Structure formats: C-alpha cells, structure tokens
Amino acid sequence: MLRESGPGVAKHSYHTKGQAMDFHIEGVSLANVRKAALSLRAGGVGYYPPQ
C-alpha cells in the first residue's frame, strides 16, 4: 500500500482512496497539463509548480 511506503503519506488522503494521483508527462509543461485537465471539467485539479 502507498501508506506503507513512507511516513509522509497522509492516513486519509484522496490518493489512498484512489481519488487522486500525481503524474507528469515527459516533454509537456506542467502548465499545459493543468490546462488540459481543467478543460475536461471532470473534477478538481491540484497545481503545485516547482519552486
């Protein structure tokens, strides 16, 4: 399980419920991935640009 892989994983996160995921697409900017996801209008989109 995801939670077993590290102490930093929240106990009741959307990830562990299968309702969220983190990903990137090689060669596609984070801003463009976000724009495409928002255009689907199928739920929320978390956006965490690198600092």
PDB file of N, CA, C and O in Angstrom:
ATOM      1  N   MET A   1       0.832  -1.196   0.000  1.00  0.00           N
ATOM      2  CA  MET A   1       0.000   0.000   0.000  1.00  0.00           C
ATOM      3  C   MET A   1       0.869   1.250   0.000  1.00  0.00           C
ATOM      4  O   MET A   1       2.024   1.225   0.426  1.00  0.00           O
ATOM      5  N   LEU A   2       0.296   2.327  -0.480  1.00  0.00           N
ATOM      6  CA  LEU A   2       1.005   3.596  -0.544  1.00  0.00           C
ATOM      7  C   LEU A   2       1.441   4.053   0.844  1.00  0.00           C
ATOM      8  O   LEU A   2       2.573   4.503   1.017  1.00  0.00           O
ATOM      9  N   ARG A   3       0.566   3.945   1.822  1.00  0.00           N
ATOM     10  CA  ARG A   3       0.879   4.408   3.169  1.00  0.00           C
ATOM     11  C   ARG A   3       2.077   3.676   3.750  1.00  0.00           C
ATOM     12  O   ARG A   3       2.842   4.252   4.523  1.00  0.00           O
ATOM     13  N   GLU A   4       2.243   2.432   3.392  1.00  0.00           N
ATOM     14  CA  GLU A   4       3.343   1.650   3.926  1.00  0.00           C
ATOM     15  C   GLU A   4       4.693   2.076   3.360  1.00  0.00           C
ATOM     16  O   GLU A   4       5.737   1.711   3.902  1.00  0.00           O
ATOM     17  N   SER A   5       4.679   2.843   2.279  1.00  0.00           N
ATOM     18  CA  SER A   5       5.933   3.200   1.629  1.00  0.00           C
ATOM     19  C   SER A   5       6.644   4.388   2.271  1.00  0.00           C
ATOM     20  O   SER A   5       7.780   4.691   1.907  1.00  0.00           O
ATOM     21  N   GLY A   6       6.003   5.060   3.213  1.00  0.00           N
ATOM     22  CA  GLY A   6       6.674   6.176   3.857  1.00  0.00           C
ATOM     23  C   GLY A   6       5.809   6.863   4.890  1.00  0.00           C
ATOM     24  O   GLY A   6       4.582   6.842   4.791  1.00  0.00           O
ATOM     25  N   PRO A   7       6.436   7.470   5.877  1.00  0.00           N
ATOM     26  CA  PRO A   7       5.691   8.133   6.952  1.00  0.00           C
ATOM     27  C   PRO A   7       5.049   9.447   6.528  1.00  0.00           C
ATOM     28  O   PRO A   7       4.202   9.965   7.256  1.00  0.00           O
ATOM     29  N   GLY A   8       5.421  10.010   5.375  1.00  0.00           N
ATOM     30  CA  GLY A   8       4.884  11.291   4.944  1.00  0.00           C
ATOM     31  C   GLY A   8       3.547  11.198   4.233  1.00  0.00           C
ATOM     32  O   GLY A   8       2.995  12.219   3.821  1.00  0.00           O
ATOM     33  N   VAL A   9       3.017   9.990   4.080  1.00  0.00           N
ATOM     34  CA  VAL A   9       1.745   9.808   3.383  1.00  0.00           C
ATOM     35  C   VAL A   9       0.601   9.987   4.374  1.00  0.00           C
ATOM     36  O   VAL A   9       0.585   9.351   5.427  1.00  0.00           O
ATOM     37  N   ALA A  10      -0.349  10.846   4.043  1.00  0.00           N
ATOM     38  CA  ALA A  10      -1.489  11.113   4.922  1.00  0.00           C
ATOM     39  C   ALA A  10      -2.343   9.863   5.085  1.00  0.00           C
ATOM     40  O   ALA A  10      -2.505   9.086   4.144  1.00  0.00           O
ATOM     41  N   LYS A  11      -2.877   9.677   6.259  1.00  0.00           N
ATOM     42  CA  LYS A  11      -3.669   8.484   6.563  1.00  0.00           C
ATOM     43  C   LYS A  11      -4.957   8.415   5.755  1.00  0.00           C
ATOM     44  O   LYS A  11      -5.362   7.331   5.332  1.00  0.00           O
ATOM     45  N   HIS A  12      -5.606   9.552   5.534  1.00  0.00           N
ATOM     46  CA  HIS A  12      -6.896   9.566   4.829  1.00  0.00           C
ATOM     47  C   HIS A  12      -6.842  10.488   3.607  1.00  0.00           C
ATOM     48  O   HIS A  12      -7.729  11.319   3.416  1.00  0.00           O
ATOM     49  N   SER A  13      -5.815  10.343   2.791  1.00  0.00           N
ATOM     50  CA  SER A  13      -5.676  11.219   1.622  1.00  0.00           C
ATOM     51  C   SER A  13      -6.524  10.719   0.459  1.00  0.00           C
ATOM     52  O   SER A  13      -6.925   9.555   0.426  1.00  0.00           O
ATOM     53  N   TYR A  14      -6.792  11.602  -0.487  1.00  0.00           N
ATOM     54  CA  TYR A  14      -7.501  11.195  -1.705  1.00  0.00           C
ATOM     55  C   TYR A  14      -6.678  10.171  -2.484  1.00  0.00           C
ATOM     56  O   TYR A  14      -7.234   9.333  -3.195  1.00  0.00           O
ATOM     57  N   HIS A  15      -5.363  10.239  -2.350  1.00  0.00           N
ATOM     58  CA  HIS A  15      -4.503   9.273  -3.034  1.00  0.00           C
ATOM     59  C   HIS A  15      -4.782   7.856  -2.529  1.00  0.00           C
ATOM     60  O   HIS A  15      -4.941   6.936  -3.331  1.00  0.00           O
ATOM     61  N   THR A  16      -4.843   7.675  -1.221  1.00  0.00           N
ATOM     62  CA  THR A  16      -5.056   6.332  -0.673  1.00  0.00           C
ATOM     63  C   THR A  16      -6.475   5.838  -0.910  1.00  0.00           C
ATOM     64  O   THR A  16      -6.736   4.639  -0.819  1.00  0.00           O
ATOM     65  N   LYS A  17      -7.388   6.745  -1.213  1.00  0.00           N
ATOM     66  CA  LYS A  17      -8.767   6.354  -1.545  1.00  0.00           C
ATOM     67  C   LYS A  17      -8.935   6.101  -3.042  1.00  0.00           C
ATOM     68  O   LYS A  17     -10.025   5.746  -3.491  1.00  0.00           O
ATOM     69  N   GLY A  18      -7.871   6.280  -3.810  1.00  0.00           N
ATOM     70  CA  GLY A  18      -7.941   6.083  -5.257  1.00  0.00           C
ATOM     71  C   GLY A  18      -8.645   7.213  -5.982  1.00  0.00           C
ATOM     72  O   GLY A  18      -9.136   7.023  -7.095  1.00  0.00           O
ATOM     73  N   GLN A  19      -8.704   8.401  -5.362  1.00  0.00           N
ATOM     74  CA  GLN A  19      -9.404   9.538  -5.951  1.00  0.00           C
ATOM     75  C   GLN A  19      -8.458  10.648  -6.404  1.00  0.00           C
ATOM     76  O   GLN A  19      -8.907  11.713  -6.828  1.00  0.00           O
ATOM     77  N   ALA A  20      -7.157  10.404  -6.317  1.00  0.00           N
ATOM     78  CA  ALA A  20      -6.169  11.403  -6.736  1.00  0.00           C
ATOM     79  C   ALA A  20      -4.901  10.691  -7.187  1.00  0.00           C
ATOM     80  O   ALA A  20      -4.622   9.559  -6.790  1.00  0.00           O
ATOM     81  N   MET A  21      -4.152  11.380  -8.018  1.00  0.00           N
ATOM     82  CA  MET A  21      -2.854  10.847  -8.434  1.00  0.00           C
ATOM     83  C   MET A  21      -1.924  11.991  -8.795  1.00  0.00           C
ATOM     84  O   MET A  21      -2.364  13.088  -9.139  1.00  0.00           O
ATOM     85  N   ASP A  22      -0.649  11.717  -8.710  1.00  0.00           N
ATOM     86  CA  ASP A  22       0.377  12.665  -9.117  1.00  0.00           C
ATOM     87  C   ASP A  22       1.062  12.088 -10.349  1.00  0.00           C
ATOM     88  O   ASP A  22       1.378  10.899 -10.389  1.00  0.00           O
ATOM     89  N   PHE A  23       1.289  12.917 -11.338  1.00  0.00           N
ATOM     90  CA  PHE A  23       1.966  12.436 -12.539  1.00  0.00           C
ATOM     91  C   PHE A  23       2.579  13.600 -13.298  1.00  0.00           C
ATOM     92  O   PHE A  23       2.262  14.762 -13.041  1.00  0.00           O
ATOM     93  N   HIS A  24       3.448  13.282 -14.221  1.00  0.00           N
ATOM     94  CA  HIS A  24       3.952  14.273 -15.174  1.00  0.00           C
ATOM     95  C   HIS A  24       4.093  13.582 -16.517  1.00  0.00           C
ATOM     96  O   HIS A  24       4.200  12.358 -16.595  1.00  0.00           O
ATOM     97  N   ILE A  25       4.093  14.374 -17.558  1.00  0.00           N
ATOM     98  CA  ILE A  25       4.238  13.854 -18.909  1.00  0.00           C
ATOM     99  C   ILE A  25       5.521  14.436 -19.488  1.00  0.00           C
ATOM    100  O   ILE A  25       5.650  15.649 -19.650  1.00  0.00           O
ATOM    101  N   GLU A  26       6.453  13.565 -19.793  1.00  0.00           N
ATOM    102  CA  GLU A  26       7.742  13.989 -20.337  1.00  0.00           C
ATOM    103  C   GLU A  26       7.537  14.882 -21.562  1.00  0.00           C
ATOM    104  O   GLU A  26       6.824  14.515 -22.497  1.00  0.00           O
ATOM    105  N   GLY A  27       8.164  16.046 -21.545  1.00  0.00           N
ATOM    106  CA  GLY A  27       8.100  16.953 -22.682  1.00  0.00           C
ATOM    107  C   GLY A  27       6.899  17.881 -22.704  1.00  0.00           C
ATOM    108  O   GLY A  27       6.767  18.691 -23.621  1.00  0.00           O
ATOM    109  N   VAL A  28       6.017  17.779 -21.708  1.00  0.00           N
ATOM    110  CA  VAL A  28       4.836  18.648 -21.644  1.00  0.00           C
ATOM    111  C   VAL A  28       4.944  19.481 -20.368  1.00  0.00           C
ATOM    112  O   VAL A  28       5.173  18.936 -19.289  1.00  0.00           O
ATOM    113  N   SER A  29       4.782  20.779 -20.487  1.00  0.00           N
ATOM    114  CA  SER A  29       4.911  21.647 -19.316  1.00  0.00           C
ATOM    115  C   SER A  29       3.784  21.390 -18.320  1.00  0.00           C
ATOM    116  O   SER A  29       2.682  20.985 -18.690  1.00  0.00           O
ATOM    117  N   LEU A  30       4.089  21.633 -17.061  1.00  0.00           N
ATOM    118  CA  LEU A  30       3.094  21.480 -16.006  1.00  0.00           C
ATOM    119  C   LEU A  30       1.883  22.372 -16.268  1.00  0.00           C
ATOM    120  O   LEU A  30       0.747  21.960 -16.033  1.00  0.00           O
ATOM    121  N   ALA A  31       2.115  23.579 -16.750  1.00  0.00           N
ATOM    122  CA  ALA A  31       1.013  24.500 -17.046  1.00  0.00           C
ATOM    123  C   ALA A  31       0.086  23.932 -18.120  1.00  0.00           C
ATOM    124  O   ALA A  31      -1.133  24.080 -18.023  1.00  0.00           O
ATOM    125  N   ASN A  32       0.648  23.286 -19.142  1.00  0.00           N
ATOM    126  CA  ASN A  32      -0.184  22.706 -20.201  1.00  0.00           C
ATOM    127  C   ASN A  32      -0.942  21.469 -19.729  1.00  0.00           C
ATOM    128  O   ASN A  32      -2.075  21.239 -20.151  1.00  0.00           O
ATOM    129  N   VAL A  33      -0.327  20.672 -18.860  1.00  0.00           N
ATOM    130  CA  VAL A  33      -1.037  19.521 -18.283  1.00  0.00           C
ATOM    131  C   VAL A  33      -2.217  20.022 -17.462  1.00  0.00           C
ATOM    132  O   VAL A  33      -3.318  19.480 -17.548  1.00  0.00           O
ATOM    133  N   ARG A  34      -1.979  21.060 -16.666  1.00  0.00           N
ATOM    134  CA  ARG A  34      -3.054  21.646 -15.850  1.00  0.00           C
ATOM    135  C   ARG A  34      -4.180  22.175 -16.731  1.00  0.00           C
ATOM    136  O   ARG A  34      -5.354  21.923 -16.457  1.00  0.00           O
ATOM    137  N   LYS A  35      -3.835  22.897 -17.777  1.00  0.00           N
ATOM    138  CA  LYS A  35      -4.832  23.464 -18.685  1.00  0.00           C
ATOM    139  C   LYS A  35      -5.692  22.365 -19.314  1.00  0.00           C
ATOM    140  O   LYS A  35      -6.912  22.497 -19.405  1.00  0.00           O
ATOM    141  N   ALA A  36      -5.048  21.289 -19.742  1.00  0.00           N
ATOM    142  CA  ALA A  36      -5.776  20.173 -20.353  1.00  0.00           C
ATOM    143  C   ALA A  36      -6.691  19.497 -19.338  1.00  0.00           C
ATOM    144  O   ALA A  36      -7.831  19.165 -19.662  1.00  0.00           O
ATOM    145  N   ALA A  37      -6.208  19.290 -18.119  1.00  0.00           N
ATOM    146  CA  ALA A  37      -7.024  18.651 -17.080  1.00  0.00           C
ATOM    147  C   ALA A  37      -8.239  19.511 -16.733  1.00  0.00           C
ATOM    148  O   ALA A  37      -9.344  18.989 -16.583  1.00  0.00           O
ATOM    149  N   LEU A  38      -8.044  20.807 -16.608  1.00  0.00           N
ATOM    150  CA  LEU A  38      -9.159  21.704 -16.303  1.00  0.00           C
ATOM    151  C   LEU A  38     -10.200  21.708 -17.419  1.00  0.00           C
ATOM    152  O   LEU A  38     -11.396  21.833 -17.153  1.00  0.00           O
ATOM    153  N   SER A  39      -9.753  21.574 -18.661  1.00  0.00           N
ATOM    154  CA  SER A  39     -10.686  21.603 -19.791  1.00  0.00           C
ATOM    155  C   SER A  39     -11.638  20.409 -19.785  1.00  0.00           C
ATOM    156  O   SER A  39     -12.701  20.463 -20.403  1.00  0.00           O
ATOM    157  N   LEU A  40     -11.268  19.335 -19.094  1.00  0.00           N
ATOM    158  CA  LEU A  40     -12.132  18.150 -19.016  1.00  0.00           C
ATOM    159  C   LEU A  40     -13.351  18.378 -18.122  1.00  0.00           C
ATOM    160  O   LEU A  40     -14.366  17.696 -18.264  1.00  0.00           O
ATOM    161  N   ARG A  41     -13.248  19.329 -17.210  1.00  0.00           N
ATOM    162  CA  ARG A  41     -14.337  19.642 -16.270  1.00  0.00           C
ATOM    163  C   ARG A  41     -14.874  18.385 -15.586  1.00  0.00           C
ATOM    164  O   ARG A  41     -16.083  18.179 -15.479  1.00  0.00           O
ATOM    165  N   ALA A  42     -13.940  17.553 -15.128  1.00  0.00           N
ATOM    166  CA  ALA A  42     -14.318  16.273 -14.523  1.00  0.00           C
ATOM    167  C   ALA A  42     -13.893  16.171 -13.063  1.00  0.00           C
ATOM    168  O   ALA A  42     -13.821  15.068 -12.521  1.00  0.00           O
ATOM    169  N   GLY A  43     -13.611  17.298 -12.421  1.00  0.00           N
ATOM    170  CA  GLY A  43     -13.191  17.271 -11.023  1.00  0.00           C
ATOM    171  C   GLY A  43     -12.132  18.317 -10.766  1.00  0.00           C
ATOM    172  O   GLY A  43     -11.856  19.164 -11.615  1.00  0.00           O
ATOM    173  N   GLY A  44     -11.550  18.254  -9.602  1.00  0.00           N
ATOM    174  CA  GLY A  44     -10.550  19.237  -9.208  1.00  0.00           C
ATOM    175  C   GLY A  44      -9.185  18.938  -9.791  1.00  0.00           C
ATOM    176  O   GLY A  44      -8.880  17.812 -10.184  1.00  0.00           O
ATOM    177  N   VAL A  45      -8.375  19.980  -9.834  1.00  0.00           N
ATOM    178  CA  VAL A  45      -7.012  19.850 -10.337  1.00  0.00           C
ATOM    179  C   VAL A  45      -6.082  20.554  -9.360  1.00  0.00           C
ATOM    180  O   VAL A  45      -6.155  21.771  -9.189  1.00  0.00           O
ATOM    181  N   GLY A  46      -5.211  19.786  -8.720  1.00  0.00           N
ATOM    182  CA  GLY A  46      -4.187  20.386  -7.873  1.00  0.00           C
ATOM    183  C   GLY A  46      -3.038  20.846  -8.747  1.00  0.00           C
ATOM    184  O   GLY A  46      -2.676  20.165  -9.706  1.00  0.00           O
ATOM    185  N   TYR A  47      -2.468  21.978  -8.430  1.00  0.00           N
ATOM    186  CA  TYR A  47      -1.391  22.535  -9.251  1.00  0.00           C
ATOM    187  C   TYR A  47      -0.290  23.011  -8.326  1.00  0.00           C
ATOM    188  O   TYR A  47      -0.470  23.976  -7.582  1.00  0.00           O
ATOM    189  N   TYR A  48       0.837  22.345  -8.368  1.00  0.00           N
ATOM    190  CA  TYR A  48       1.947  22.670  -7.483  1.00  0.00           C
ATOM    191  C   TYR A  48       3.209  22.888  -8.308  1.00  0.00           C
ATOM    192  O   TYR A  48       4.029  21.978  -8.434  1.00  0.00           O
ATOM    193  N   PRO A  49       3.376  24.091  -8.875  1.00  0.00           N
ATOM    194  CA  PRO A  49       4.557  24.352  -9.698  1.00  0.00           C
ATOM    195  C   PRO A  49       5.832  24.283  -8.861  1.00  0.00           C
ATOM    196  O   PRO A  49       5.816  24.579  -7.667  1.00  0.00           O
ATOM    197  N   PRO A  50       6.929  23.892  -9.493  1.00  0.00           N
ATOM    198  CA  PRO A  50       8.204  23.830  -8.763  1.00  0.00           C
ATOM    199  C   PRO A  50       8.610  25.209  -8.261  1.00  0.00           C
ATOM    200  O   PRO A  50       8.306  26.229  -8.880  1.00  0.00           O
ATOM    201  N   GLN A  51       9.293  25.217  -7.144  1.00  0.00           N
ATOM    202  CA  GLN A  51       9.715  26.496  -6.555  1.00  0.00           C
ATOM    203  C   GLN A  51      11.177  26.726  -6.769  1.00  0.00           C
ATOM    204  O   GLN A  51      11.709  27.751  -6.342  1.00  0.00           O
TER     205      GLN A  51
END
